[in-house]
Amino acid sequence: LLTRIERAQRDIDYFGSVTDSNTCIEVHEDLVKQQLFEEAEEKKKLKLMLNASCDHMLAGIKSLKIVKKTGDKHGSWMKDPGKKHTKIYLLNGSVNNVILEFANIMTFMESNHTLKARRVTLPFHWEGTGHIIYQGFLFYHRYGSLNEIIKFNIQKRRITDQMLLPGAGRIPAYQLSPSTKIDLAIDEQGLWAIHAEPETGGNIVITKINHITMAVEHTWDTSCNSKDAEAAFMACNTLYVVYNLPSGGTSRIQCVYDVLDAVNTYEIPVLHFPKRQGSHSAIHYNPKEKQLFAWGDGSQIIYRLHTKQKV
């Protein structure tokens, strides 16, 4: 009788363990399905937010034009892609508070160009070279702050908003441009911030910012490292990171990150910048003209781009 009871108990235990195992498998499968569903929904929301019709990617850097050589080794210059005017803006130095505004590129290229510039003085200095001008506003990292971004109305000459960018400001965005902790960028979808965090091992983080409300919309941890990087820019929802030698050499795009996974980044060849040895302290993409406005060792440079459909 005891033997039969023990055998029956073993059978009960066995059937119990099998049932538990199947339940665990079902629960696990349900969790995976739920996670996949949530990820798919998140991607749908991102595509709606970022207007997924943006379907081109960088295929090469065709040519360069050195427009002028003026100012310090570090600086930034640009047009406003959100406005119809032809004005050129020059922001000299990695710490300053004066913007020079020129009527057009011909005025900027004249030898006595600074006499013809409109000077706009900011209430707070900027830090680094990662500022951007968009729809009449200058967005810049406030000097002396960890991660405060200022929104400044250029025509009215006053601050209209500011925000703190979580996680940013503790280490440089690019190892070879140590003065730039936060690099702001504009592409077809609006305003972005590029920075690095110690928690990501120095990998670059990109954040989409609503330029009207100054609210963070989404953040991505990329696989692009800030080591030996000198600059980066956003174009059509895609981050392109520019690397160089510490002593200066031929700049090259060696890491690409598409926030919507629309680009197979492993098949993209290294893209070299043409005909030039040196380094860049700022590279900004202009989505209206499909060109790069770069500052290299005191020279103001325009790079024309060759693009193709995303694959």
C-alpha positions as CSV (number, residue, x, y, z in Angstrom):
1,L,0.0,0.0,0.0
2,L,2.8,2.4,0.9
3,T,4.6,1.7,-2.3
4,R,1.4,2.4,-4.3
5,I,0.9,5.6,-2.4
6,E,4.5,6.8,-3.1
7,R,4.1,6.0,-6.8
8,A,0.8,7.9,-7.0
9,Q,2.5,10.9,-5.2
10,R,5.3,10.8,-7.8
11,D,2.8,10.8,-10.6
12,I,0.9,13.7,-9.1
13,D,4.2,15.7,-8.7
14,Y,5.2,14.9,-12.2
15,F,1.9,16.0,-13.7
16,G,2.0,19.1,-11.5
17,S,5.5,20.1,-12.8
18,V,4.5,19.6,-16.4
19,T,1.4,21.8,-15.9
20,D,3.5,24.5,-14.2
21,S,6.1,24.3,-17.0
22,N,3.4,24.8,-19.7
23,T,1.9,27.7,-17.8
24,C,5.4,29.4,-17.6
25,I,5.9,29.0,-21.3
26,E,2.5,30.5,-22.1
27,V,3.2,33.4,-19.7
28,H,6.6,34.0,-21.3
29,E,5.2,33.9,-24.8
30,D,2.5,36.4,-23.8
31,L,5.1,38.7,-22.4
32,V,7.2,38.5,-25.6
33,K,4.1,39.2,-27.7
34,Q,3.2,42.2,-25.5
35,Q,6.7,43.6,-25.8
36,L,6.8,43.2,-29.6
37,F,3.3,44.8,-29.8
38,E,4.5,47.8,-27.7
39,E,7.7,48.2,-29.8
40,A,5.7,48.1,-33.0
41,E,3.3,50.8,-31.6
42,E,6.2,52.9,-30.5
43,K,7.7,52.7,-34.0
44,K,4.4,53.8,-35.5
45,K,4.2,56.8,-33.1
46,L,7.8,57.8,-34.0
47,K,7.1,57.5,-37.7
48,L,4.1,59.8,-37.4
49,M,6.1,62.2,-35.2
50,L,9.1,62.2,-37.6
51,N,7.2,62.2,-40.9
52,A,8.5,59.0,-42.4
53,S,8.2,60.4,-46.0
54,C,11.8,61.6,-45.5
55,D,13.4,58.8,-47.5
56,H,16.9,59.9,-48.7
57,M,20.3,59.2,-47.2
58,L,23.8,60.5,-47.7
59,A,25.8,58.7,-50.5
60,G,28.8,61.0,-50.8
61,I,30.3,64.4,-50.2
62,K,30.7,65.8,-53.8
63,S,32.7,69.1,-53.4
64,L,33.7,71.8,-51.1
65,K,33.9,75.6,-51.4
66,I,35.9,77.6,-48.9
67,V,33.8,80.7,-48.7
68,K,36.0,82.8,-46.4
69,K,38.7,82.6,-43.8
70,T,37.8,84.7,-40.8
71,G,37.6,84.4,-37.0
72,D,39.1,82.0,-34.5
73,K,40.0,78.4,-34.9
74,H,36.6,77.4,-33.4
75,G,33.3,78.9,-34.4
76,S,30.0,78.3,-36.3
77,W,28.3,79.8,-39.3
78,M,24.9,79.1,-40.9
79,K,21.8,80.1,-42.7
80,D,18.3,79.8,-41.2
81,P,16.6,76.9,-43.1
82,G,13.3,77.9,-41.6
83,K,13.2,81.4,-43.2
84,K,13.1,82.5,-46.8
85,H,15.7,85.2,-46.4
86,T,19.4,84.9,-47.6
87,K,21.0,86.1,-44.3
88,I,24.2,84.6,-43.1
89,Y,25.0,84.3,-39.4
90,L,28.5,84.1,-37.9
91,L,29.2,83.0,-34.3
92,N,32.9,83.3,-33.7
93,G,34.7,81.4,-30.9
94,S,33.6,78.7,-28.5
95,V,32.6,81.2,-25.8
96,N,31.1,84.5,-26.9
97,N,27.8,86.5,-26.9
98,V,27.8,88.4,-30.2
99,I,26.1,87.2,-33.4
100,L,27.1,88.9,-36.7
101,E,24.2,88.9,-39.2
102,F,24.9,89.6,-42.9
103,A,22.4,90.5,-45.5
104,N,23.6,87.7,-47.9
105,I,26.7,85.6,-48.7
106,M,28.2,88.2,-51.0
107,T,28.2,90.8,-48.2
108,F,29.8,88.2,-45.9
109,M,32.5,87.5,-48.5
110,E,33.6,91.2,-48.7
111,S,36.9,92.1,-47.2
112,N,35.4,94.7,-44.8
113,H,32.4,92.4,-44.0
114,T,32.4,93.1,-40.3
115,L,31.5,96.8,-40.9
116,K,28.4,95.7,-42.8
117,A,27.2,93.2,-40.2
118,R,24.3,93.7,-37.8
119,R,25.6,92.9,-34.3
120,V,23.2,91.0,-32.0
121,T,24.4,90.8,-28.3
122,L,23.1,87.9,-26.3
123,P,22.2,88.2,-22.5
124,F,24.3,85.1,-21.8
125,H,27.4,83.7,-23.5
126,W,27.2,80.5,-25.5
127,E,29.4,77.4,-24.8
128,G,31.0,75.3,-27.6
129,T,30.0,75.5,-31.3
130,G,26.8,73.5,-31.3
131,H,24.3,76.3,-31.6
132,I,21.7,76.5,-34.4
133,I,19.4,79.1,-35.9
134,Y,15.9,78.0,-37.0
135,Q,12.8,80.0,-37.8
136,G,14.2,83.2,-36.5
137,F,15.4,81.8,-33.2
138,L,18.9,81.0,-31.9
139,F,19.1,77.8,-29.9
140,Y,22.3,77.5,-27.8
141,H,24.0,75.9,-24.8
142,R,24.3,78.6,-22.1
143,Y,27.9,79.0,-20.9
144,G,28.5,78.0,-17.3
145,S,25.4,75.8,-17.1
146,L,25.5,72.0,-17.1
147,N,22.8,71.5,-19.7
148,E,20.6,74.6,-20.2
149,I,19.5,75.3,-23.7
150,I,18.4,78.9,-24.5
151,K,15.8,79.9,-27.2
152,F,16.6,83.4,-28.3
153,N,14.5,85.6,-30.7
154,I,17.1,87.2,-32.9
155,Q,14.9,90.1,-34.2
156,K,13.3,91.0,-30.9
157,R,16.6,90.4,-29.1
158,R,15.1,88.6,-26.1
159,I,15.0,85.1,-24.6
160,T,11.7,83.4,-25.2
161,D,12.2,80.0,-23.6
162,Q,14.8,77.7,-22.0
163,M,15.0,74.0,-21.1
164,L,17.3,71.5,-19.3
165,L,18.5,68.6,-21.4
166,P,18.5,65.5,-19.1
167,G,21.8,63.6,-19.0
168,A,23.7,66.0,-21.1
169,G,26.6,68.4,-20.4
170,R,28.9,66.2,-18.2
171,I,31.3,65.1,-21.0
172,P,32.0,66.5,-24.5
173,A,29.8,65.3,-27.3
174,Y,32.9,64.7,-29.4
175,Q,36.4,63.8,-28.0
176,L,38.2,66.0,-30.6
177,S,35.9,69.1,-29.9
178,P,36.0,69.2,-26.1
179,S,34.4,72.7,-25.8
180,T,31.1,71.4,-27.3
181,K,29.1,69.5,-24.7
182,I,25.7,69.8,-26.5
183,D,25.5,70.0,-30.3
184,L,22.2,71.2,-31.6
185,A,21.1,70.2,-35.1
186,I,18.4,70.9,-37.7
187,D,17.1,68.5,-40.3
188,E,13.9,68.0,-42.3
189,Q,12.1,67.1,-39.0
190,G,13.2,70.1,-36.9
191,L,15.4,70.4,-33.8
192,W,17.7,67.7,-32.3
193,A,20.4,67.6,-29.6
194,I,23.5,65.5,-29.9
195,H,25.5,64.7,-26.8
196,A,27.4,61.9,-24.9
197,E,26.8,60.4,-21.5
198,P,29.2,58.5,-19.1
199,E,26.5,55.9,-18.6
200,T,26.6,55.0,-22.3
201,G,30.4,54.4,-22.3
202,G,30.9,57.6,-24.2
203,N,28.5,56.6,-27.0
204,I,26.5,59.4,-28.5
205,V,22.9,60.1,-27.5
206,I,20.4,61.9,-29.7
207,T,17.3,63.7,-28.5
208,K,14.4,65.0,-30.5
209,I,13.2,68.4,-29.2
210,N,10.0,70.2,-30.0
211,H,11.4,73.6,-31.1
212,I,8.1,75.4,-30.2
213,T,7.5,74.0,-26.8
214,M,11.1,73.1,-25.9
215,A,10.0,69.7,-24.7
216,V,11.8,66.4,-25.2
217,E,9.9,64.2,-27.6
218,H,12.2,61.1,-27.7
219,T,15.7,59.9,-26.9
220,W,17.9,57.3,-28.6
221,D,21.2,55.7,-27.4
222,T,23.3,55.2,-30.5
223,S,26.1,52.8,-31.2
224,C,28.4,55.6,-32.4
225,N,31.3,56.4,-30.0
226,S,32.5,59.9,-29.3
227,K,36.1,58.8,-29.2
228,D,38.0,60.4,-32.1
229,A,34.8,62.1,-33.2
230,E,35.1,65.8,-34.1
231,A,31.5,66.7,-35.2
232,A,28.2,65.2,-36.3
233,F,25.0,66.3,-38.0
234,M,21.4,65.0,-38.5
235,A,19.9,64.6,-42.0
236,C,16.5,62.9,-42.7
237,N,16.2,61.3,-39.2
238,T,19.8,59.9,-39.5
239,L,22.8,60.8,-37.4
240,Y,26.2,61.0,-39.3
241,V,29.3,61.1,-37.1
242,V,32.5,62.6,-38.4
243,Y,35.8,61.2,-37.2
244,N,39.4,62.4,-37.5
245,L,42.9,62.1,-36.1
246,P,43.8,64.0,-32.9
247,S,46.5,65.8,-34.9
248,G,44.0,66.6,-37.8
249,G,43.8,64.8,-41.1
250,T,41.1,63.7,-43.6
251,S,37.7,63.9,-41.9
252,R,35.4,60.9,-42.6
253,I,31.9,59.7,-41.7
254,Q,32.4,56.4,-40.1
255,C,29.2,55.8,-38.0
256,V,25.6,56.2,-39.1
257,Y,22.5,55.8,-37.0
258,D,18.9,55.9,-38.4
259,V,16.4,56.4,-35.6
260,L,13.7,54.6,-37.6
261,D,15.9,51.7,-38.7
262,A,15.3,52.6,-42.3
263,V,19.0,52.3,-43.2
264,N,21.1,49.2,-43.1
265,T,24.0,51.0,-41.5
266,Y,26.4,48.0,-41.8
267,E,26.4,48.3,-45.6
268,I,27.3,52.0,-45.7
269,P,30.9,52.7,-46.8
270,V,33.2,55.2,-45.0
271,L,32.5,58.6,-46.6
272,H,35.6,60.9,-46.8
273,F,35.5,64.7,-47.0
274,P,37.2,65.9,-50.2
275,K,40.5,67.7,-50.9
276,R,41.2,68.9,-47.4
277,Q,43.5,68.2,-44.5
278,G,42.6,69.6,-41.1
279,S,39.7,69.5,-38.6
280,H,36.2,70.8,-38.1
281,S,34.9,72.5,-35.0
282,A,31.3,72.5,-36.3
283,I,29.3,70.9,-39.1
284,H,25.6,71.8,-39.6
285,Y,23.3,70.4,-42.2
286,N,20.9,72.8,-44.0
287,P,17.8,70.8,-45.1
288,K,16.6,73.6,-47.4
289,E,19.8,73.7,-49.5
290,K,20.9,70.0,-48.8
291,Q,24.4,71.3,-48.0
292,L,26.8,71.3,-45.0
293,F,27.9,74.5,-43.4
294,A,31.3,73.7,-41.7
295,W,33.9,75.6,-39.7
296,G,37.4,74.2,-40.2
297,D,40.4,75.8,-38.6
298,G,39.0,79.3,-39.0
299,S,37.7,78.7,-42.6
300,Q,34.0,78.8,-43.4
301,I,33.2,75.9,-45.8
302,I,30.2,74.7,-47.8
303,Y,30.1,71.0,-48.7
304,R,27.6,69.8,-51.4
305,L,26.1,66.4,-50.8
306,H,25.2,63.5,-53.0
307,T,22.1,61.6,-51.7
308,K,20.2,58.4,-52.7
309,Q,17.0,56.6,-51.6
310,K,17.2,54.8,-48.3
311,V,17.4,51.0,-48.7
